[in-house]
Amino acid sequence: MAQTLRRSDPRRSGPPLARPLLAGALVAGALAAVVALPAAPARAGSVTAESIFDRQATRQQARSQVPKGATVTRTVCEDLEVGMDNTRYRCTVYYTMTPAPTPATAAPAPAQP
């Protein structure tokens, strides 16, 4: 006698199309990741400077070390008490760098008859 699985049977795992749909979604996600790889992502970085003079000078010193062409995204400064009523200033500047666009290769002009 043949045994049939009912919807309430614990041996049955989800609707009949769940596994193929899940596998398709995983393949589509992997394909999207591979397609996105050739486009170079923006690089992020940070520069930190410390000084005993003042916060504004420390911030300016850190900003002067950001690479040319970078976009500053955030600046964080903190006052550090180093004892005997002395303060040291530390500023970190965060930036991103987008890769330079590659020039399109020019197609040769069609030959004139």
C-alpha positions in Angstrom: 0.0 0.0 0.0 1.4 3.4 -1.0 2.0 5.9 1.7 1.0 9.6 1.0 2.2 12.6 2.8 -0.3 15.0 4.2 0.3 18.7 4.9 0.4 18.0 8.6 3.1 15.3 8.2 6.4 16.3 9.9 8.4 14.7 7.2 7.2 17.2 4.7 9.4 20.4 4.6 7.4 23.4 3.3 5.4 23.9 0.2 6.5 22.0 -2.9 8.0 25.1 -4.6 9.9 26.4 -1.6 13.1 24.6 -2.3 13.4 25.5 -6.0 12.5 29.1 -5.2 15.1 29.3 -2.5 17.7 27.8 -4.8 16.8 30.3 -7.5 17.0 33.2 -5.1 20.5 32.0 -3.9 21.7 31.7 -7.5 20.3 35.2 -8.4 22.0 36.7 -5.3 25.3 35.1 -6.1 25.0 36.3 -9.7 24.2 39.8 -8.6 27.3 39.8 -6.3 29.5 38.6 -9.1 28.2 41.2 -11.5 28.7 44.0 -8.9 32.4 43.0 -8.3 33.9 44.6 -11.5 32.7 48.0 -10.4 35.4 49.2 -8.0 33.9 50.1 -4.7 34.6 53.4 -3.0 37.5 53.2 -0.5 37.2 54.6 3.0 39.9 55.7 5.3 40.7 58.0 8.2 43.4 60.3 9.3 44.1 61.1 13.0 46.1 64.1 14.3 47.0 65.1 17.9 48.2 68.4 19.3 48.6 70.2 22.6 47.6 73.6 21.2 43.9 73.7 20.4 41.1 71.7 18.9 40.8 73.9 15.7 44.5 73.5 14.9 44.3 69.8 15.4 41.3 69.5 13.2 43.0 71.5 10.5 46.2 69.4 10.7 44.1 66.2 10.3 42.2 67.6 7.3 45.5 68.6 5.6 46.5 64.9 5.6 43.4 63.7 3.7 44.4 62.5 0.2 43.6 64.8 -2.7 40.3 64.1 -4.3 38.8 62.4 -1.2 35.5 63.5 0.2 35.4 64.1 4.0 32.4 62.3 5.5 32.9 62.9 9.2 35.2 64.6 11.7 35.4 63.6 15.3 37.5 65.5 17.9 38.1 64.6 21.6 39.8 66.3 24.5 42.2 64.1 26.4 43.1 65.1 30.0 46.7 64.1 30.4 47.2 65.3 34.0 48.3 68.4 35.8 45.5 70.5 34.1 46.9 69.7 30.6 44.7 68.8 27.7 45.7 67.0 24.5 43.4 67.2 21.4 42.8 64.4 19.0 40.8 64.7 15.8 40.0 62.0 13.3 38.8 62.8 9.9 37.0 60.1 7.9 36.9 60.2 4.2 35.9 58.2 1.1 37.6 57.9 -2.2 35.7 57.0 -5.3 37.8 55.5 -8.1 38.5 57.6 -11.1 36.2 56.8 -14.0 38.0 54.9 -16.8 37.9 56.7 -20.1 35.8 54.9 -22.7 37.8 53.5 -25.6 37.1 55.4 -28.7 35.8 53.3 -31.6 37.6 53.7 -34.9 35.8 55.8 -37.4 34.2 53.9 -40.2 36.1 53.7 -43.5 34.9 56.1 -46.2 34.5 54.7 -49.7 
